[in-house]
Amino acid sequence: MSRNQTGRWTLLTAASAGALGLVFAGSSASAYSDGYNNSVDEPDYFTSAFTAMATPDAVVDGDGEPAPGEEGAMGEFTFRVNSDYDIICWHIELTGVTGDYESPAATATHIHDAAAGEAGPPRLAFPDPEPVGDGPRTSYGCMEGPFMTGLEDEDGNDHGEGFTLAELEADPAAFSADSHTENYPAGVVRGQLMQVPVGGLETGGGGTAEQSSMMLPLLGAGGLALAGVAGALTYRARRNAA
């Protein structure tokens, strides 16, 4: 990790630990359809939250061997979880990434069941950040289990089948977030999940959507104003009726 990347990571974790009142980028949870997962509105509260600073040097191949991604690229992943309803909301920003996405799964942006330095299957597949081009790419929204990745194991079962967000909450460091491109199929960037506070409360202690949207960690290249942030966006939408 470069000095600049290390500095941003330090800043990110400091903001997370202090639960500063920063704006969760994006005006609302976006609806989407990838043919596999159910897009839903943001729930009224979250049971946990996680971040991952994804860098090219953390990428490994299917055998767990180093396979560096794109030099200078970076990914900032923020996840908020309601394990009671099995809903995950995400905001992902990729910078310095070039080329189209490529993955045998339904999308090329995932949470993998993989500890640091290890390979593992995708458990969650997210819409790939857009637009594809030279600038920052972003993706945000919420989805509800049961989850599907579009990629099957040797027995013909989807790698997301049976996975619940309670598993992620139980051991977040055992999971990594990444994205894959045609030039870097093993991963263009990758980072391990780290638990952060929700709404000024310790993770696992709950918190309302309004609180968490105002107290989320630093996110995105434009989110460097650590104090005096006014007009933080409030998300109060209920999840879609079953």
C-alpha positions as CSV (number, residue, x, y, z in Angstrom):
1,M,0.0,0.0,0.0
2,S,1.4,3.4,-1.0
3,R,1.9,6.3,1.5
4,N,-1.1,8.1,0.1
5,Q,-3.3,5.0,0.3
6,T,-2.1,4.3,3.9
7,G,-3.0,7.9,4.8
8,R,-6.5,7.6,3.4
9,W,-7.0,4.3,5.2
10,T,-5.9,5.9,8.5
11,L,-8.3,8.8,7.9
12,L,-11.1,6.4,7.0
13,T,-10.7,4.3,10.2
14,A,-10.4,7.4,12.4
15,A,-13.6,8.7,11.0
16,S,-15.3,5.4,11.4
17,A,-14.2,5.0,15.0
18,G,-15.4,8.4,15.9
19,A,-18.7,8.0,14.0
20,L,-18.4,11.5,12.6
21,G,-21.5,13.1,11.0
22,L,-20.6,12.6,7.3
23,V,-22.9,12.3,4.4
24,F,-23.5,8.8,3.0
25,A,-22.9,9.5,-0.7
26,G,-25.9,9.0,-3.1
27,S,-29.3,10.5,-2.7
28,S,-31.2,7.3,-2.2
29,A,-30.9,3.6,-2.3
30,S,-31.0,2.8,-6.0
31,A,-33.3,0.1,-7.5
32,Y,-31.7,-2.4,-9.8
33,S,-32.2,-5.8,-11.2
34,D,-29.5,-8.3,-12.0
35,G,-31.8,-11.3,-12.3
36,Y,-30.5,-12.9,-9.2
37,N,-31.0,-10.6,-6.1
38,N,-34.0,-8.7,-4.8
39,S,-33.6,-4.9,-4.7
40,V,-35.4,-3.3,-1.7
41,D,-35.7,0.0,0.1
42,E,-33.5,0.8,3.0
43,P,-34.7,-0.6,6.3
44,D,-35.5,1.5,9.3
45,Y,-32.4,0.4,11.3
46,F,-29.1,-1.5,10.9
47,T,-27.6,-4.1,13.2
48,S,-24.0,-3.6,11.9
49,A,-21.8,-1.7,9.5
50,F,-18.5,-2.5,7.7
51,T,-15.9,-0.8,5.5
52,A,-13.1,-2.1,3.3
53,M,-10.3,-0.2,1.7
54,A,-9.5,-2.2,-1.4
55,T,-6.0,-1.9,-2.9
56,P,-4.3,-3.8,-5.8
57,D,-1.6,-5.2,-3.6
58,A,-4.1,-7.3,-1.6
59,V,-5.3,-9.3,-4.6
60,V,-4.6,-13.0,-4.8
61,D,-5.4,-15.6,-7.4
62,G,-7.5,-18.8,-7.0
63,D,-4.6,-20.5,-5.4
64,G,-4.0,-17.8,-2.8
65,E,-0.9,-16.6,-4.6
66,P,-0.2,-12.8,-5.0
67,A,-1.8,-11.4,-8.2
68,P,-1.6,-7.6,-7.9
69,G,-4.4,-5.6,-9.5
70,E,-4.2,-2.4,-11.3
71,E,-1.5,0.0,-10.1
72,G,-2.9,3.2,-8.6
73,A,-6.4,1.8,-8.4
74,M,-8.4,2.0,-5.1
75,G,-11.8,0.8,-3.9
76,E,-13.8,2.1,-1.0
77,F,-16.6,-0.2,0.2
78,T,-19.2,0.6,2.8
79,F,-21.8,-1.9,3.9
80,R,-24.7,-1.5,6.3
81,V,-26.5,-4.7,7.4
82,N,-29.8,-5.5,9.0
83,S,-29.4,-9.2,9.8
84,D,-32.9,-9.4,11.2
85,Y,-34.3,-8.9,7.7
86,D,-31.2,-10.2,5.9
87,I,-30.8,-6.9,4.1
88,I,-27.5,-5.3,3.1
89,C,-27.1,-1.8,1.8
90,W,-23.9,-0.8,0.0
91,H,-22.0,2.2,-1.3
92,I,-19.0,1.3,-3.5
93,E,-16.6,3.7,-5.2
94,L,-13.7,2.7,-7.5
95,T,-11.0,5.1,-8.6
96,G,-8.1,4.6,-11.0
97,V,-9.8,1.5,-12.5
98,T,-9.7,1.1,-16.3
99,G,-11.3,-1.4,-18.7
100,D,-14.5,-3.4,-18.6
101,Y,-15.6,-5.7,-15.9
102,E,-15.2,-9.5,-16.3
103,S,-16.4,-12.3,-14.0
104,P,-18.0,-15.7,-14.4
105,A,-20.5,-14.6,-11.7
106,A,-23.6,-12.5,-12.4
107,T,-21.6,-9.3,-11.7
108,A,-17.9,-8.6,-11.2
109,T,-18.1,-6.9,-7.8
110,H,-18.4,-9.1,-4.7
111,I,-18.0,-10.0,-1.1
112,H,-15.9,-13.2,-0.9
113,D,-15.8,-15.8,1.9
114,A,-12.0,-15.3,2.1
115,A,-9.7,-14.2,4.9
116,A,-6.7,-12.0,4.1
117,G,-4.3,-13.6,1.7
118,E,-6.7,-16.4,0.9
119,A,-9.0,-17.2,-2.0
120,G,-12.6,-18.0,-1.5
121,P,-16.0,-18.1,-3.3
122,P,-18.2,-15.0,-3.7
123,R,-21.2,-15.0,-1.3
124,L,-22.7,-11.6,-2.4
125,A,-22.7,-10.0,-5.9
126,F,-23.3,-6.3,-6.3
127,P,-24.1,-4.2,-9.4
128,D,-20.8,-3.1,-10.8
129,P,-19.9,0.6,-10.2
130,E,-20.5,2.9,-13.1
131,P,-19.8,4.6,-15.4
132,V,-17.0,2.6,-17.1
133,G,-14.4,5.2,-18.0
134,D,-11.6,7.3,-16.6
135,G,-13.4,8.8,-13.7
136,P,-14.7,7.4,-10.4
137,R,-17.2,4.6,-10.6
138,T,-20.0,4.2,-8.0
139,S,-22.6,1.7,-7.0
140,Y,-25.2,1.9,-4.2
141,G,-28.4,0.3,-3.2
142,C,-29.9,-2.3,-0.9
143,M,-30.8,-6.0,-1.4
144,E,-32.5,-8.7,0.5
145,G,-31.7,-12.4,0.9
146,P,-31.9,-15.2,-0.2
147,F,-28.7,-14.2,-2.1
148,M,-27.5,-15.5,-5.4
149,T,-24.2,-14.9,-7.2
150,G,-24.8,-16.6,-10.5
151,L,-21.8,-18.8,-10.0
152,E,-22.2,-22.4,-9.0
153,D,-19.9,-24.8,-7.1
154,E,-19.0,-28.3,-8.2
155,D,-22.3,-29.7,-6.9
156,G,-24.3,-27.2,-9.0
157,N,-25.2,-25.0,-6.0
158,D,-25.0,-21.2,-6.2
159,H,-22.2,-19.9,-4.0
160,G,-24.7,-17.5,-2.4
161,E,-27.2,-20.2,-1.6
162,G,-27.9,-20.5,2.1
163,F,-25.6,-17.6,3.0
164,T,-27.0,-15.2,5.6
165,L,-25.7,-11.8,6.8
166,A,-25.4,-13.2,10.3
167,E,-22.4,-15.1,9.1
168,L,-20.8,-11.9,7.9
169,E,-21.5,-10.3,11.3
170,A,-20.0,-13.2,13.2
171,D,-16.6,-12.9,11.6
172,P,-16.2,-9.9,9.2
173,A,-12.4,-10.3,8.9
174,A,-13.1,-13.6,7.2
175,F,-14.6,-11.8,4.2
176,S,-13.1,-9.6,1.5
177,A,-14.6,-7.1,-1.0
178,D,-13.3,-6.8,-4.5
179,S,-14.0,-6.1,-8.2
180,H,-12.8,-7.9,-11.3
181,T,-11.9,-6.5,-14.7
182,E,-10.9,-8.1,-18.0
183,N,-7.3,-7.0,-17.5
184,Y,-7.3,-8.1,-13.9
185,P,-9.6,-11.2,-13.6
186,A,-8.2,-12.2,-10.2
187,G,-9.2,-8.8,-8.9
188,V,-8.5,-5.2,-9.8
189,V,-8.6,-4.2,-6.0
190,R,-9.3,-6.1,-2.9
191,G,-9.8,-5.3,0.9
192,Q,-10.8,-7.1,4.0
193,L,-14.0,-6.1,5.8
194,M,-13.7,-4.2,9.1
195,Q,-16.6,-3.6,11.5
196,V,-17.4,0.1,12.3
197,P,-19.9,1.8,14.5
198,V,-23.6,2.2,13.5
199,G,-25.2,5.6,14.3
200,G,-22.8,6.4,17.0
201,L,-23.4,3.0,18.7
202,E,-21.0,0.1,18.9
203,T,-21.7,-2.3,16.0
204,G,-24.2,-4.9,16.9
205,G,-26.0,-2.4,19.1
206,G,-28.4,-1.3,16.3
207,G,-29.1,2.2,15.3
208,T,-31.7,3.9,13.1
209,A,-31.3,4.5,9.4
210,E,-31.4,8.2,10.1
211,Q,-28.6,8.0,12.7
212,S,-26.4,5.7,10.5
213,S,-26.8,7.9,7.4
214,M,-25.5,10.9,9.4
215,M,-22.8,9.0,11.2
216,L,-21.3,6.7,8.6
217,P,-17.5,6.7,8.0
218,L,-15.6,8.7,5.4
219,L,-16.5,7.5,1.9
220,G,-15.3,8.6,-1.5
221,A,-12.8,11.0,-2.9
222,G,-15.3,13.9,-2.4
223,G,-16.0,13.0,1.3
224,L,-12.9,14.6,2.9
225,A,-14.7,17.3,4.8
226,L,-14.6,15.8,8.3
227,A,-16.4,18.5,10.2
228,G,-19.1,21.1,9.6
229,V,-21.0,18.8,7.3
230,A,-24.5,20.1,7.1
231,G,-27.6,18.7,5.6
232,A,-26.7,15.0,6.0
233,L,-29.0,12.8,4.0
234,T,-31.7,10.9,5.8
235,Y,-32.9,7.6,4.7
236,R,-36.3,6.6,6.1
237,A,-37.8,4.4,3.5
238,R,-39.2,1.1,4.6
239,R,-38.3,-2.1,2.8
240,N,-40.7,-3.2,0.1
241,A,-43.7,-5.2,1.3
242,A,-43.3,-8.9,0.9
